[in-house]
Amino acid sequence: MVGPEAASLEGKVALVTGAAQGIGAAAAIALANFGADLAICDRDAEGMARTKSAIEAAGRRCVIGELDVRHGDMVDAWLSVVTSTYGRIDVLVNNAGGGFYAAVLDVNAKGQGALIDENFTSVTHFVRGCVPHMRDGGSIINITSIEAHRAAPGFGVYAAMKAAVESLTKTLALELAQKRIRVNAIAPDAISTPGDEANAEAVGSSKEAYGRKVPLGWGGGNDCAGPIVFLASDLSRFMTGTTLHVDGGSNAASGWVQRDDGTYEP
């Protein structure tokens, strides 16, 4: 029988990357509200301090790390601090990532390397570093994107890396099943974050115009935090290798645009 206790993360340790703002911050705070102690990292020390304060206000502990997730040595050094503090890791949320607007042919080798390291290599860094400390099973939640499921002109390398994380999620789900570590992903879209306005301006669009392609309109970080808590908890204990689309219906719409009267045009 499923009861409220299945949603509890009491006694668990959750690690969230890119937790200074947006989805990462919302996820970290939500995990704390459901009982987990947290380890969070980001390059934005000020943003992390705000997240840490909210976690501690929920009565949970928080270890922070100011680091660049693209660098494996920095990741390993910080994970040593996390594991020496808590002794275990139960939940890993690979949220850190980002991109910039440029056609594929205009992205030089250095830029491409940065996109690969931030959006894919960082995930493998944390998986390799955390899995040995998931001794009683666990849950890995990778944040991909709707761009893993469609073309992304101007964001080609970023989208390719999100598709790679989608594929990696399925493979890891099989490889880690005997350890009782579940690996799932969420694919957000139309989640209002600080980078959205800049991206909209870069492609010559507007937030309002894009919102017309999303049946439920724009969402926020907390709309992703709920599914992340679900995937971290025993509510999803028989789910692995799957992706939840947290996108207000954007993937289902596939380009259909809502008119003022609620009907749609292609």
Secondary structure, DSSP 8 states (H G I E B T S, - for coil): ---GGGG--TT-EEEEES-SSHHHHHHHHHHHHTT-EEEEEES-HHHHHHHHHHHHHTT--EEEEE--TT-HHHHHHHHHHHHHHHS---EEEE---------GGG--HHHHHHHHIIIIIHHHHHHHHHGGG-TT-EEEEEE--GGGGS--TT-HHHHHHHHHHHHHHHHHHHHTGGGTEEEEEEEE-SB--TTHHHHHHHTT--HHHHHTTSTT--B-HHHHHHHHHHHHSGGGTT--S-EEEESTTHHHHTT-EE-TTS-EE-
